[in-house]
Amino acid sequence: MATREEFLVTLAIRMKGVSTLLAPDEYSLCVDDMLLETGWAFPITSSFQLYWAGQRSKRHCIMLLLTSQAPKFQVDKIRLDQRFDHYKKMVEQLDMEFKEAKEENPAEFSNAEIYMALGHYINSGFAYDSFGRDVTYDETNKVLYAPNE
């Protein structure tokens, strides 16, 4: 189980050498973006969700680094050009992996129960009261086209 504070500490560790380039409030912003993107909330208890929360938070940190490097980008400085491309490739790779994980595990990224992902049950349409009389076409037996859920 990970609380927000524990998660922020591990996120700074995951960022390793570039961790000093981001302020603590920027890490918090990245975690907020991850929570909005996934629909999850702290505390996170599932190891699957914990892993992907870390990956998505890391992605948002890299995106912050990418946008912070954009004004410093100059064509004659090859080093900055390579760093800029590196960040873009890392973000693209993380996005691709996340898309695959969402497709493989849709229940983990949904707040709905698994039975809600299945189709609707459609019966024959005939209805009978407790005495066995056909009440299919009674006014009280209208089909509900817009259910609440």
N, C-alpha and C positions, 0 to 999 in steps of 0.2 A: 504494500500500500504506500502511495506517495502523496504527501501533502504538497501544497503549492511551494512552501519554503524549501522543502527537500528537493523538489523538482527543479527549482531555480538553481540550487547548488550543483546538481548533477548536470544541468544544461551548461553552466559555466565550465565544468570539467570537460564536457563533450566538445566544446569549442576550442579547447587546447590553446594553441599559440595565438589565436586571434581574440581570445577572451578579453584581453586588455583594451581592445579597440571598441568594445561595447560597454556602455554604462549600465548599472543595475536596473535603471528604469527601462532601458531598451530591452533587456532580457524579459522583464515583466510584460512589456508590450508584445514581444514575440510569443510568449505563453498565452496571452489574451487572444492573439490572432489564431493560435492553434486551437484554443477552446472554441472559438467562433466557427472555425473551419470544420472541426470534427463533431461538434455538438456535445462533447463530453464535459464533465465537471470534476473538480477535486473533491474528495480523494479518489485517485485512480487505483483500482485494485487489480484489474486484469493485466497480466503480463503482456498480452498482445497489445492492449491499449496503451500501456506504459511505454512499450517500445516505439509504437507509432506516434505517440505524443512527443517523444524525444526527437524522432526523425522530423516531424513537421515543425517543431519549435526550432530545430537546427536549421531547417530550410528558411524559416522566416528570419533567423539571425543572419544567414548568408545573404538574404535579399536586402537586409538593412546595410550590410557591408557593401554590397553591390551598389546600392543607391548612394552611399556615402563616398564611394570611390569615383562615381560618375563625374562630379565636378573637377576632380583631379586628373581626369583622363587627358593625356596629350599624345598625339601621334608620334612625336619624335622620341618618346620614352617607352621603349619596348617593354620594360619591366611592368609598368602599369597596364599596358595593353594586355599582356599575358595574364596578369592577375584578374583583370576585368573579364576576360574570356573564361578563365578558370571558374570564377564565381557563377557566371551564366551557365556553364556546363554542369556545375554541381547542382544548381537549382533545377535545371531541366531533368537531370538524373533522379533527384529526389522526388520531383513531381511524377515522373514516369513510374517509379517504384510504388508511390502512394496510390496512383490510379490502379495499378495491378492489384495491390492489396485490397482496395475497396471492392474491386470486381470479384476477387476470390472470397472475401469475407463480408458480404453485405450486412449480415446481422450485427457485426461488431460496430458498424458505423451508423446504425439506425437506432433511434430511441423506441422504435416499435417492437412489439413481440414478434417472434418468428412466424406465428400463425397468420399475422397480418400480411405477410409477403405472399401468401398463397392466394389463389383465385377465390371467387365468390361461389357459394353453394347455390345452385339453381334447382329447385325441385320441380315437380310436374305442374304445379300451379293449382291443383285441385285442393279444396279445403272442405272439411266436414266439422260439424259441431259435435258436442258430446253425445247426441242422440243418433249420429250417423247421417244426418241430413246434409245435402250438398249446399254449402254456403259460399261457393266459389265466386258468384257474381253479386253478393250482398254488398251494400255500401260500406259496411264495417270491415270488409276484407279487401280494401284497396291495396295495391302494391305501392310500397314506399320507394320512390325513385331517388330521393335525396336523403339518405340516412345521415345521422349526426356524426357517425364515426367513419 
